Amino acid sequence: MKAGIFWVAVLFAGICWAEDPNLEKRVTGLAHELRCLVCQNQTIADSNAPLAVDLRNQIREQLAAGKSESDVIDFMVARYGDFVLYRPPLKASTVLLWAGPFLFLLFGIWFLIRRVRKQALPERQLSEADRARAAKLLE
Amino acid sequence: MRRVAWVVFFFLALVALLAAGLTLNPREVPSPLVGKPAPHFALPLLQAPEKTFSQKDMLGKVWVLNVWASWCPPCLVEHPVITELAKTVPVVGLNYKDAREDALPWLKRNGDPFQLTVYDVSGRIGIDYGVYGVPETYVIDRKGVIRYKHIGPLTPEASQKKVQPLVQELSR
């Protein structure tokens, strides 16, 4: 009887240990995707603000209850808005955010091409007098 | 000469951009809850733990939900503004992640303008309301829809220019 209880206990402990690391990994994975609104430049994984701790517990509770990652993300967005996402979604209101760096790059390339062309032009224009001088010098 | 004009132009454009950025408050994140029904709760009262109160009990009335805590200094700053506001509209307090033995003396010391106060010790309802910077103030209409959310201490200007006109408009 005692041995039976012992083995049941071992089995349960085994299940708990086997389950936890996996769940913790998922919790941490999600926590790295979500912004802590108290300390806005940290994820809720990095922050130890009380709200971040609460939200990590909330993620753990929901994942343990069988909800998917996207369910948890929807839960957070419904309460805190898109700002809670560290990777903002591509929407009409965020197009400039996503396209901005590329626009700057295009502008930089256009500027560079213009500069290079401007500098290259004067070298080709040799007047007749210059040619005559060059010819004389080369003789 | 034209080159100098361009450089000055870009410099001024950058200054204008950064100046605009500085005037925005990064803590004011637009809440997705505005325009949505106030999330459900049924919480014990701060003063009477055996009684519960739900947001449904306020259906048919325009009211204000104020999230506060005794550990929150800005709550003390806004307290006179809330007290003034409570003369014109029912204000329900949501005592957020606080302890009764701290919250009750706080109300005794600073006055209790609330119609009643609910006690959210775990902060679970706070999460449903998207609370992240106590104090926060919500205006809720007759149908139980959140119409306005103010994050941080309610200033006299915000109370007079936004909350009170909105309450009047909704009560009409």
HADDOCK unambig.tbl for C-alpha pairs under 7 A between the chains (distance, minus, plus):
assign (segid A and resid 37 and name CA) (segid B and resid 132 and name CA) 6.14 0.50 0.50
assign (segid A and resid 38 and name CA) (segid B and resid 132 and name CA) 6.02 0.50 0.50
assign (segid A and resid 38 and name CA) (segid B and resid 133 and name CA) 6.66 0.50 0.50
assign (segid A and resid 51 and name CA) (segid B and resid 132 and name CA) 6.94 0.50 0.50
assign (segid A and resid 78 and name CA) (segid B and resid 32 and name CA) 6.31 0.50 0.50
assign (segid A and resid 79 and name CA) (segid B and resid 32 and name CA) 6.45 0.50 0.50
assign (segid A and resid 79 and name CA) (segid B and resid 33 and name CA) 6.61 0.50 0.50
assign (segid A and resid 79 and name CA) (segid B and resid 128 and name CA) 6.18 0.50 0.50
assign (segid A and resid 79 and name CA) (segid B and resid 129 and name CA) 6.38 0.50 0.50
assign (segid A and resid 79 and name CA) (segid B and resid 130 and name CA) 4.63 0.50 0.50
assign (segid A and resid 80 and name CA) (segid B and resid 31 and name CA) 6.23 0.50 0.50
assign (segid A and resid 80 and name CA) (segid B and resid 32 and name CA) 6.56 0.50 0.50
assign (segid A and resid 80 and name CA) (segid B and resid 130 and name CA) 5.29 0.50 0.50
assign (segid A and resid 81 and name CA) (segid B and resid 31 and name CA) 6.13 0.50 0.50
assign (segid A and resid 81 and name CA) (segid B and resid 32 and name CA) 5.26 0.50 0.50
